[in-house]
Amino acid sequence: MPPKVCILRTDGTNCDLETFYAFNKAGGESELVHINQLRQGEVKLAAYHILVIPGGFSYGDDISAGKVLAVELISFLKEQLAEFLQAQKPILGICNGFQVLVRTGLLPAGKLGSVSAALTANESGRFECRWIKLKIEKNNYIFTRGLDNKVIYLPVAHGEGNFYTDLVALNNIEANGQVIFRYVDKNDRPTQTYPDNPNGSLNAIAGLCDPSGYILGLMPHPERFTEIFHYPNWRRSNLREPQGLAIFRNVVHYVKNS
Amino acid sequence: MALHEIRVINHPWIPDPKGQDVLYEIQHALGLKNITRVTTARVYRLEGISEKEAHFLAQNLLAEDIYQSYCLNEPVITNAMAVVEVAYKPGVMNPETASLMKAARDLGINNLIACDSSWEYGFSGPCVTTADINLILRRLLVNETVEQVVTSRSSVVGRQTSEEKQTTSRPTGWKPVLPNAYPASGRQDAYPTRPLTLVIHGSTQKTKIIPLRAMNEQQLMALSQDKLFLDLEEMQRIKDYFISLGRDPTDCEVETIAQTWSEHCIHKTFKARLIIDGREKIPLLKRLQQATQKINHPLVRSAFIDNSGVFEFYQGWAICGKVETHNAPSAIEPYGGAMTGSGGVFRDIMGTGEGAKVIASTDIFCFAPPDYPAEKIPDGCLHPHYLLRRVVAGVRDYGNRMGIPTNNGSVHFHPDFRAKPTVIVGAYGILPVERCHKGKPRPGDLAIVIGGRTGRDGIHGATFSSGEMTARTIEVNASAVQIGHPIEEKRVADAILAAGRQGLIRAVTDCGAGGFSSALGEMGAETGVKIYLERAPLKYQGLAPWEIWVSESQERMVLAVDPAKADRVLAICQALNVEAIIMGEFTGDRRLLVSYHGEVVCSLEMDFLHHGWPQKIKRGAWRAPIFEEPDLPPPAKWEEIYQQVMNHGNVCSKEPIIRMYDHGVQGTCALPPFSGANSDAPNDAVILTPLLGQRWAVVISHGLNPVLNRINPYYGSIWAMAEAVANAVAVGANPQELMLIDNFIWPVPEENFLGALDLAVDACVDFAQATGMPFISGKDSLSSTYRGKNNLVIHIPPVLCISAFGRLPDVAKTVSADFKKEHSQIVLVGCRNPIEMAGSVYYDLAGYIGNNLPKIDLTILPKVYQAIHQAIANSKVLACHDISEGGLAAALAEMCFGGNLGAVINIPAEEKAENFMFNETAGCFLVELDQKINPSSLFADVPHKTIGHTVSQEEIAAYRQEKLLFALPLAPLKKAWQRPMKEVFGGSITA
């Protein structure tokens, strides 16, 4: 049976359908779930194997990106989320979803309700839409299994993706190997230089997971590279595989085998 | 009620990109070097809660102590030499307030009754003067239409109330500079101080009877000039109608008729009887529609009747497109104007058939050059540098937030757009063929209004400062352009799609210009409709019934729904946080009946409303202007002229704009605006695969060339169409399956300009017939003449913007513009006469316009399109780029940039080298072919010539009669090409 994927939507979510498609293509069974359905108890998180908070502008990025939805999750879904994690079910946050997860405290520390990092305004002061190169760190987590040290192309499209935390927390994150994706330059080295690093993130962090490894957040959009012709230069490259798909396949594979 | 102010600021060690961006603008756009630091902070005003609750919200919602700190009722920027707060004027809807209210409730704070948010700026540097601050406020930070500077009350920071701690002492170093020259026109005491309450009160105004029957001609015109904008003949027609009814009209009725008969809604000029040069011609709109009918294109499903034009896609799907202008609002308030422009055209798509999904957004702007001298900008007009940045920001924020990719567009510059810019926004959608026809309400169907609330937005002449307000009168700018609310519109879009999918929608339309009056009046035109106005959800109290009726508040849609299905529609809306109200029902009596709490405020026959207006007779004749025809010597320095052409506003790279638009959302983009080895080379059109997992593609492009229309509107218009289609064909589009949309943005069509308009329409008809491409949607905006002080009159160069869109069965059979490899042949395909240089960038740089403009041959052009399409469809083409502004030179350079490759070309001996390089005839292409392919095997039937080949060395080398004319490295050309928009949009960090 294909794993059931909860694609969580609310006002301003707008990458839900391509995320839906990506998980289905990867072998999952996607379902769009509005936060109202969870709040009213019509639907329970427990009915799903994977939770995704897709990209978009939840509540218009008002106050700060992802904040209003984070408040809603903390206020109304605390127990359900805790149960979900207890069961070692994966949670994925893409772009705005990553911002939401950081503002709930689930990333990077895995502590719901205790914010320990932020995705602040891009150093350029602007929304940036461009394809960038990412290196996948060597790690042992479910999302990128088999992809160690690979360099892939994905698009970013955000105005607030500048990962920041204090030195102690940063050292912890690095020591735990929680960083999964880093922005790299043309020589595949992590970079702080714009535009290869599109937002100025500390340690070129583009995506990371919590200490358990079951929660992943990333600013780039893997769901926008699920067909070869999504890549802007597919006409001049010999890429054979859409590079965003592997992440979704890994998650689905993990659920199927656990 | 307590009103608390919370100020939030980043920790000093955290960057402040917004402040840096403002600083960059201050130093670069305004040239003020004495300000060296700008600090920003957010201000939140929260009413009705206790101090403890304010702290709670600050800690749990407004500030994150990992990177921010906050102050309650105290200044937060304490180390700047001047601090200024910029806030929305009261009554201007701040989209953020709804989120603040919601989040507070979600946190258990239920007594927040009103709130607002704004920005505070601190300025520091060696010398911060009041004059500089005023200039910064006026030019960069404050738009008086919707925003205001908020000063501290009696120079005391924070609010003084008995129940709260007074903050009367300021921290050292904190010194507010009160801007005393700003606003330029206003009095200093016009500055609003910090508000004591955010709640807007008001009582409803009564419906008035207008004594129209007793009015003489003068009185009729006085009434019209104030607010109706109808001419005497129309006013007489209304008067006669009410004489025949034996009563006087209500204000609501007069407003309804004026709105329905407005140029904006009825297109009087396009429907007028036309006498051109003393000879009667078929009305403009009819001519366009007849051309489309005559072509009888098999894919067209709906042309000129619905909110957008529709053609059949594949496997039961249809594609629709609509392009709108939003010039006037964007000129006054570019950010809000551009946002509501985008919002409006998206709603046109959402309101097509039984509801469509918006899949793309386009934007095309015409401004004066961004470096145009500020002192030459006419009174009351905004500087183009500001306009350009703010319009781009508006398009960005609406499209990005709604999740609609903006991936096709252009920017044109000409000084005569300095008073009246042109802002064009387009949108495209997808919907099932079986639900793609314009729905018709049936008697008994319910009229359901969904989406945003109704306020005084966009109502002409209305003011909100009256004695009926609270004792502390709050100034409300009633005619304010709104700040769009894309999240509201996204919710509405989702609700319509859900209802449409379940077959619950009989008909749908958007509330745009004219508000309910237009939407419900048109929807019920064939049946009649009865509306209960008091049901309309309002943003605030105090609106007269006629104001509710004609308000242009955004993000509202009207549905006609079978009563048996209404509950399901309401349930869908509720589930998606969309407000939905049954406003009335469609009847069978062909009357427009509007009541307000039982009182009839409007009772009109639909027949009179929609068919009672007197058809105009318009006379025009175009007289060709004569411009000086230059006789220029050959370029002395090729390097210089090539760089100047690449650097010209109409040629230069627009990449910094495109990077701020999300063009990849929805996961459908298969050819982005920029690609190539460094992702910085432009493509001619966008290609989308709107059905995920399928290879069926939509191609979207456009073309325009305003300055050519000044020389000759017929050939200028042909050029625009040839360019729009060439852009689509260059990426692989099939010319047999392309649809066209026309947008005329014209000076007021008096004599000469009406003649020009007539010629432009003739050109459209001729082009459609020659190519077989139908027009399926269009719009005209005929008011781009500026009349200022001292008899200053500025006409824009007439704009015909043509959008082309079509379908392709396989996205794999498309190409980009970047050169792919060395040793390829470069082939010029198409018919051009290089001496036709008038209107070119090359002439413009020399200070000329000329008369001899490109006269594109419509007998050859369709064959060229077909040949290019066939070659691409057969996978023979490596890269293709069409020739437009900047000529072959610009096209060739852009192809080289994209490939990190150079080119060696041979300029034919019989042609002047500068004409060969810089002629701008549209409908010609540069094609990259593998060296093994014989070009004549692909292009035998059309003019073509191999002009050179690609090389690995990154330079463009040109030979003439075997002598090297020039060899220019790419890097400086690229730098010149990228510089202008980097300077406008670069900000503090550039690539």
Contacts between the chains, C-beta under 8 A, distances in Angstrom:
chain1	res1	chain2	res2	distance
A	11	B	487	5.3
A	11	B	490	7.1
A	11	B	491	5.6
A	11	B	576	7.9
A	11	B	577	5.6
A	12	B	401	6.5
A	12	B	486	8.0
A	12	B	487	4.4
A	12	B	490	5.9
A	14	B	401	7.7
A	14	B	402	6.7
A	14	B	403	2.4
A	14	B	490	6.6
A	14	B	665	6.1
A	14	B	666	7.9
A	15	B	403	6.8
A	15	B	665	6.3
A	15	B	666	8.0
A	15	B	667	7.8
A	17	B	666	7.0
A	17	B	667	7.6
A	17	B	692	7.2
A	18	B	665	7.9
A	18	B	666	6.2
A	18	B	667	3.2
A	18	B	692	6.5
A	21	B	667	6.8
A	21	B	692	4.3
A	21	B	693	6.5
A	22	B	667	7.8
A	25	B	693	7.0
A	34	B	575	6.4
A	34	B	576	6.9
A	36	B	575	6.0
A	36	B	576	7.9
A	36	B	577	7.1
A	37	B	575	7.6
A	55	B	665	7.7
A	56	B	403	5.9
A	57	B	400	7.1
A	57	B	401	4.4
A	57	B	403	7.7
A	57	B	486	7.7
A	57	B	487	6.7
A	59	B	99	4.6
A	59	B	102	7.2
A	59	B	103	7.8
A	59	B	487	6.6
A	60	B	95	6.0
A	60	B	96	7.1
A	60	B	99	6.2
A	60	B	401	6.1
A	60	B	485	7.7
A	60	B	486	7.1
A	60	B	487	4.3
A	61	B	401	7.5
A	62	B	95	7.3
A	62	B	96	4.5
A	62	B	99	3.5
A	62	B	100	7.1
A	63	B	61	6.3
A	63	B	62	6.3
A	63	B	96	7.1
A	63	B	99	6.5
A	63	B	100	6.9
A	63	B	103	6.9
A	63	B	117	8.0
A	64	B	64	7.3
A	67	B	61	6.8
A	67	B	103	7.3
A	68	B	99	5.1
A	68	B	102	6.6
A	68	B	103	4.7
A	68	B	106	7.8
A	71	B	60	7.2
A	71	B	61	6.2
A	71	B	103	5.0
A	71	B	106	5.3
A	71	B	107	6.1
A	72	B	103	7.7
A	72	B	106	5.2
A	75	B	106	4.8
A	75	B	107	6.3
A	75	B	108	7.5
A	76	B	106	7.3
A	103	B	64	7.4
A	115	B	64	5.4
A	115	B	66	6.0
A	116	B	66	6.4
A	117	B	66	6.2
A	118	B	64	5.7
A	118	B	66	5.2
A	118	B	67	4.8
A	120	B	10	7.5
A	120	B	14	6.6
A	120	B	15	7.6
A	120	B	67	5.9
A	121	B	15	7.8
A	121	B	17	4.6
A	121	B	18	6.7
A	122	B	17	6.4
A	123	B	15	5.9
A	123	B	17	5.8
A	123	B	989	6.0
A	124	B	17	6.8
A	124	B	987	6.1
A	124	B	988	7.5
A	124	B	989	4.4
A	125	B	17	3.5
A	125	B	18	6.0
A	125	B	20	6.0
A	125	B	21	3.8
A	125	B	987	5.3
A	125	B	988	6.6
A	125	B	989	7.4
A	126	B	21	7.6
A	126	B	659	7.5
A	126	B	660	5.7
A	126	B	985	7.9
A	126	B	987	6.3
A	127	B	396	6.2
A	127	B	400	6.4
A	127	B	660	5.0
A	127	B	662	7.3
A	128	B	659	5.9
A	128	B	660	7.5
A	129	B	658	7.6
A	129	B	659	5.6
A	129	B	660	7.0
A	129	B	661	6.3
A	129	B	662	5.0
A	129	B	663	5.9
A	129	B	664	6.4
A	130	B	659	5.9
A	130	B	679	6.8
A	131	B	679	6.4
A	155	B	664	4.8
A	157	B	400	7.7
A	157	B	662	4.4
A	157	B	664	6.0
A	157	B	665	6.6
A	162	B	15	7.8
A	164	B	14	6.8
A	164	B	66	7.3
A	164	B	67	5.7
A	165	B	66	6.6
A	166	B	66	7.0
A	194	B	989	5.2
A	194	B	990	7.8
A	194	B	991	6.3
A	195	B	991	4.8
A	200	B	15	7.2
A	221	B	664	7.0
A	223	B	667	6.1
A	224	B	664	5.0
A	224	B	665	7.7
A	224	B	667	4.9
A	226	B	667	6.8
A	226	B	692	7.9
A	227	B	667	8.0
A	227	B	670	7.9
A	227	B	689	7.4
A	227	B	692	8.0
A	227	B	693	7.5
A	229	B	670	4.4
A	229	B	689	7.1
A	229	B	811	5.4
A	229	B	812	7.2
A	230	B	664	7.7
A	230	B	667	6.7
A	230	B	669	7.0
A	230	B	670	7.1
A	232	B	671	7.9
A	232	B	672	4.8
A	232	B	674	7.5
A	232	B	675	4.1
A	232	B	679	6.2
A	233	B	675	5.5
A	233	B	676	7.0
A	233	B	677	7.6
A	233	B	679	7.4
A	233	B	816	7.9
A	235	B	675	7.8
A	235	B	814	8.0
A	235	B	815	6.5
A	235	B	816	5.1
A	235	B	820	7.5
A	236	B	676	7.6
A	236	B	677	7.3
A	236	B	816	7.5
A	236	B	818	6.6
A	236	B	820	5.5
A	236	B	899	7.8
